[in-house]
Amino acid sequence: MKALVTGSTGFIGSHLVEALVHRGYEVRCLVRSTSDKKWIESLSVEIITGDCLEPESLERAVDGCDYIFHLAGLTKACREDDYFCVNVKGTENIIKAILNKNSSLKRFLFLSSQAAAGPSLNGKPIDESVEPRPVSIYGKSKLEAERLVNIVKDKIPATIIRPSAVYGPRDRDFYLFFKLIKRGIFPYWGESHYSLVYIDDLINGIILSAESEISRGKTYFITDMREYTNVEIAFEIARILEKHVRRVRIPKTIMPFLASIGERISRGASIFNRDKVREIRYNNWLCSSALAERELGYKPKVKLKEGLKWTADWYRINRWL
């Protein structure tokens, strides 16, 4: 089986490439010329230099593939238009390339996000039946990309995956939280509730959905099927790092100002930005992967304590912490 992975050098993409290679797939990676290939360069994969924003590079990339995993996307930016340019236009371009060059595709897997559906407004985990209400620009761009995928699902066998917050080795977003905890700081803006999923469980859910016939044309949330508070997560990390932490209360009213400063300092590279603040205003980011469990046989295996410890160990070994 031949699979194309976009976003293959990123956190989720590189783990997916590893898993596919280990399962015997012939893997092709669409990689931008400026991307750091360190997570995949030791793997037996075919590298094609290209970009989802460069349509001419996509037809060669999609040609002859049995599976296409479209993970490339923008999760943080200073300009709102950038989210739609990368997440929507990039998805549109690869769909066009598939329609032009790959009529025998077995599955197009689009990686979306819970942000496309929005938070839980009643404190209960949302499922696939809930009408999407994204609250961030990122979430709106992912929902619009989902819409493009659903428009062509009669022509292209497609499946959409919406992960909850993902953590694990190589992740740079959760890493910021680990760094703060190591310094004894727990930024606190009130108790919040989250669904999480460890990277290995997400990868398993992605592959299960791509290989399943019943998942064609459907959307699935993927989580570890548990609920956590920010307090629980922070103090578990503190326990693992053997650090005493103190809560630093941050009023939500000043968070947009702090985020704008963070954007300028990081030049848009930080997960803490004004768009993320739009999501932080809501206290319940809960979703259910019950449908994936019923239809795909998906079963999360990694519990929070295990996942956080393995993540912390990886950060230490690689001198991130």
N, C-alpha and C positions, 0 to 999 in steps of 0.2 A: 504494500500500500504506500502511495506517495502522498505526503502531506506538506502543505505550505503553511508557514506560520509568519504572520506579520507581528511586529512588536516583539520579535524573538530575542532581542538583547536586553529586554526589560526584566523586572522582577518576576512577574507571572509568566511572561513569554519564555524566559530561559528555563524555568522549571518545566514548562510544558514540553519544550524541545527535548530536554533530558528524558522525560517520561516516554515520549513517543519513540525516541531512539532505542530506549531499553525494551520497548514493546515490539521492536522489529520494523517500525515504519522507516521508510526512506524519506528523510526530512529535508525540505528546502526552506531556507530562511531569507525573507526579504529584509535587507539591512541597508540603512542609509549610510552614505560614505563617511559621515561624521560620527557614527555610532561606535561605542566601545563594545567590542565583541568578546571580552574576556570570559564571560560566563558560558559561551558556546564554542569558542575557538578550538577546544580540545575534543569536541564531539565530531563524529563522522556525519557531517551535514553538507549540503550544497548551499553556498552563499550566492545570492543574487543581489547586486547593488541596485537599489531603487527606493522609491518613496511612494506612499499612497497618494501624495499630492502631485505625482508625476505620472499621468496616465500611460505614457509610452513605455514605462518600465513595468507595468502591471500585466500586460497580456502575456509576455514571456514567463512571468512568475506564476501565473495561474494555469498555464497550459500543461495538460497532462496530469494534473493533480486529482487524486481521489477525494481528499479532504482539504478544506481551507479553513484555518483558524485565524480569524481576524481579531487580533488583540491590540494592534497599534492604536494609540489614542493619546489625547492630551488630558492630563488630570489636574494640572495647575498652570495658570497663566495670569498675566497682568491685564491683558486686553480680552474683553468678552468675545470679540469676533474670532479670536484665535481658537476658542473651543469649537465653534461651528465650522471653521475652516478645516481643522484637522479631523474632528470626530464625525462630522456630517459629510463634508465634501470628500474626505478620504474614503469613507464607506461607500459613497455613491460611485466613486471611481473604480473601486475594486468590484462592485456589483456589475458595472458596465463591462469590465474586462472579462468577468466570468461569462456573461451573456454572449460576448463576442467570441471567446476562445475556449470555453470549457462546457460543452453541452452534456458531458457524461459525469459531472460532479456528483459524488455520493452525499456530501454534506458540507454546507457552509455554516460554520459556527461563529456567531458574533458575540464577543464578550462585552456586555453592557455593565450595569452597576445598579445597586439598590438606589443610588441617587436619581436614576431615571424614574423610579416609582415614587420616591419621596419618603418622608418619615411616617411613622405610625401616628395618627392623630388621636387615637383613643387608648394608647398604651398597650395595645395587643399586636402581636406580630402580623404584618400584612402578608397576603399571599397573591398569587397571580390574578385573582378575580378582582382585586382592588383597582379602581381607576387611578392611573398614575397622576401624581401631583408633585412634580419636581420643584424644589425650592431654590436650587442653585443654577447658575448658568451652565455649569458642567452637567448637571442632571438633565437640564432641558436639551442640551446638545446630544446627550446619549439617547434620550427619548426620541428625538428627531431622527437619529441614526437608526433606531429600532423601527421607526415608521417606514423608512426606506427599505429595510430588510423585509418587513411584513408585506409591503406592496408587491414584492417579486417572489413571495414564497410559493406561488403556484408554478413558477418557472425555475426557481432554484430551491433545492431541498435545504431549508435553513432552520437553525435552532438558535435561540437567544438565551444566554445565561446572564443572570443578574446576581453577582456575588454580594454578600454583605461585606463589611470591612475585612480586608485580608491582611494577615500578618505571617511572618516567617523569615528565614534567612534571605538576605539580599534586599529586603524591603527598606527603603529610605524614609518612608513616611512615618511608620511606627517607630523607627529608629530615633526620631526627634524626641518622642516621649521617653524612650529608654535613657537618652542623654540627660534629660531634665531630672528624671528620677535618680540617676547616678549622682547628680549634683545636689540631691536632697530636696528638689522642688517638685511639687505636685500642683500644676496650674488647675484651679478649681473655679468653675462658674455655675455650680449647682449640680445636683445629682442627675446624671443622664444614664440611659439604658441602651445597650447595644447588642446586636447580633454580630458574631465574629466567625471567621473560618480560617483554619490553618492552611497554608499553601498546598500541602500534600492532599488534603481533602478536596480543595477546590479543583486541583488538577484531575483528581479521580472523577469528580462530577463532570468536568468538561469532556473528558474522554468517553465516559459512559454515555453522555447525551449525544455525542457525535456518532457513536457506533450503534445507537439504538434506533430502530425504525419507528417506534412509537413517538419519539421526540420530534419528528419532522413537523415543522410549522409551529412549534410550541415555544413557550418561554418558561424558564425555571429559575427560581431563587435557589442559591446554594449557601448554606450556613452550617454551623456545627449543631444547630437545633437547641442551643442553650441561650440564656439571656444573662448579660453581665452589666454591672454598673461601672462607671468610670472609677469609682472609689475601689471596687473590688480589683479591677485591672491594675490600678496604680500600686496598691499595696502588695499585690502578688509579685509585680516586677521588683518592688522594693525588697521583698523577702528574698527573691532570687539573687539580687545584687548585694544583699546584706547591707542595705542602706536605711537610715532613718530619714523619713521624709516629712515635710511640713506642708500643709495646704497653703497655697498662695491664692487668695481670692481675687478673681478678676471679674469686675462687673461687666455684664454683657454690653452695656452702653458704650464702653470705651474700646471694645474689641475691634470695631472697624478701623479706628485710628491706629491701634497697635498693628493690625494686619497691613495697613497701608505702609507703615514704616518697614515692616518685614518684607514687603514686596520690593521696596526700593533697595533695601540692603542685599536681598538675594537675587534681584533682577528677575523675579518671577519664578525662581526655583524652589521656594519654600511652600510646603503644604499649608502653612498658616497664612492665608491670604483673605482678601475681602469676600471672595466667593465661598470659601470654606466657612466664614463667619455666618453666611446665610444659612448654612446647614446647622451650625452650632446653636443657633437660636432655638432649635427644636430638641427636646429632651429624649425622644424615643425613636431610635433607629433600629427597629425590630422587624424581622421578616422570617418567614417559615419555608423550609425546604421539604415540607411534607409531600408535595406533589412529586418531587424528584425521588423521594424515598419510595413512594407507591409505584410509580411508573418505570423508574430506571433502576431500582434496587440500590440507590445511593445510600450509603451509611457512613456518616462521619466517624472517624476513629480517634482523632487527636483531641484530648481535653485541654483546657486552658493552661493548667499548670505545666503539662508536658510541653505544649507548643511554645509557651513563653520561655521556658528553660532552654529548649533547643535553640530558640531564636537568640537568647542572650549568650548562649555558648558560642554560637556562630559569630556574633558581633565581637566577642572577646578574642576568639581564635584569629579573626581577620583584622584585629586591632582597630575596630570601630569604637569599642568601648575601652 
